[in-house]
């Protein structure tokens, strides 16, 4: 039996790198939570399914309006009423796609952490051991003459630029992070904020358009049948449903439009407005009313820093670090919270942590985990530390920080010993740990 031979590839190394390693696209090796379509041409958030609901809430009322209301007004106002409604609806859906299907301003992750600049003076190391290196958790930068603190992101292994935050839902650092919108299934940031505002504002105008012409149709029925408004409304139930629906929507999208007009006029983001309250301090990004609007609507959109369809070689597996000196995350033993504007540190991780010396477990109840869109906290590189008991407490298997009632957050010498690989591997926890250790050494 004749078997058709497989086609010969002109480039045998096309599916592999020059060294024989497999070559993939950037979107195939993406470490964030994004979902890609059309081989990386569209990038969405992990909650992209909510986009289908948003499309339905826009398209369904528009179709009902064209079929049951606008068609009855053709003899009264002409075919243009249907053309305008259809074109307006299509325009809103295009803006929705431009908002949710593009890179909002994601900053690429670093493959390795930056070089530590300072030694950790608190680390207790034995003879011949290299001191632990610690990256500073924050750095000061000057923006328009005002000092702004930037944070180190453990997940992306970089210092975030000003106005950049890490979204806990998409798991990316986003430039000029505004918020994560579940209705569009995407973060709102530097590269799609303009389209987001235009989408919200255009949806408001569409609701007003449908609302107004539904009343026009009711008035037409009143004039044609010489009847009361209530009897006219009963003859067009579709108009009543659309009037109620658009009235409710106008309060939502209209209020959102007014709020973002205020944010644009003062050059704030939603994140900054809820976190920092610039009305009580100087806003380093405020340039005046006209310049603020020009920055949003009259400036070119920066190209994406990510080439999702670019070919990248497969990352090699890094060997484990040897014992002795090493790298310590800046968040190790520190309170994870918002200290950029002098706020009191809070525990910013969603998992359980220690809140005091009584050993009681606490849960994060801050804004970051509730709304899912204002998480400025990165994952901790110190989660890989092994568990060890100290002074009546058992370390959480995914936690390496200690909480104290006084508000100070310091890493204990026992945890540092475990991290450096010079501590005892089987240390017994409990209230009598000191006596047991002493007995061990005397023995």
Secondary structure, 3 states (H helix, E strand, C coil): CCCCCCCCCCCCCCCECCCCCEEEEHHHCCCCCCEEECCCCEEECCCCCHHHHHHHHHHHHHHHHHHHCHHHHHHHHCCHHHHHHHHHHHHHHHHHHHHHCCCCCECCCCCCCCCCCEECCCCCCCCCCCCCEECCCEEEEEECCEEEEEEEECCCCEECCCCCEEECCCCEEECCCCEEECCCCEEECCCCHHHHHHHHHHHHHHHHHHHHHHHHHHHHHHHHHCCCHHHHHHCCHHHHHHHHHHHHHHHHHHHHHHHHHHHHHHCCCHHHHHHCCHHHCCCCCCCCHHHHHHHHHCCCCCCCCCCCCCEEECCCCCCCCCCCCCEECCCCCCCCCCCCCCCCCCCCCCCCEECCCCCCEECCCCHHHHHCCCCCCCCCHHHHCCCCEECCEECCCCCCCCCCCCCCCCCCHHHHHHHHCCCCCCCCCCCCHHHHHHHHHHC
